[in-house]
Amino acid sequence: MIQIDLKNKNNQVVIGKIDHEKKETAFSANGEEIAV
């Protein structure tokens, strides 16, 4: 499992996890808003 901690434009911390053991997995993240 890979965990990625991101901050969006409102300085909210968004934690995303990627299950690298599955071949195809969607990037799942929890948080109100993700800024790109």
C-alpha positions as CSV (number, residue, x, y, z in Angstrom):
1,M,0.0,0.0,0.0
2,I,1.3,3.4,-1.0
3,Q,0.0,6.5,0.9
4,I,0.2,10.0,-0.6
5,D,-0.4,13.1,1.5
6,L,-1.5,16.1,-0.5
7,K,-2.6,19.6,0.4
8,N,-5.3,21.3,-1.6
9,K,-5.7,25.0,-2.3
10,N,-7.5,25.4,1.0
11,N,-4.6,23.9,2.9
12,Q,-6.6,20.8,3.7
13,V,-4.6,17.6,3.9
14,V,-5.9,15.0,1.6
15,I,-4.6,11.4,2.1
16,G,-4.7,9.1,-0.9
17,K,-3.9,5.4,-0.9
18,I,-2.9,3.2,-3.8
19,D,-3.0,-0.5,-3.5
20,H,0.0,-1.5,-5.7
21,E,-0.7,-5.2,-5.4
22,K,-3.7,-5.0,-7.6
23,K,-3.1,-4.6,-11.4
24,E,-5.7,-1.9,-12.0
25,T,-6.8,0.3,-9.0
26,A,-8.4,3.6,-9.0
27,F,-6.7,6.3,-6.9
28,S,-8.9,6.8,-3.9
29,A,-8.6,9.9,-1.7
30,N,-10.6,11.3,1.1
31,G,-11.1,15.0,1.5
32,E,-13.6,17.7,0.4
33,E,-11.7,19.0,-2.6
34,I,-8.6,18.1,-4.5
35,A,-6.8,20.9,-6.3
36,V,-4.8,19.9,-9.3
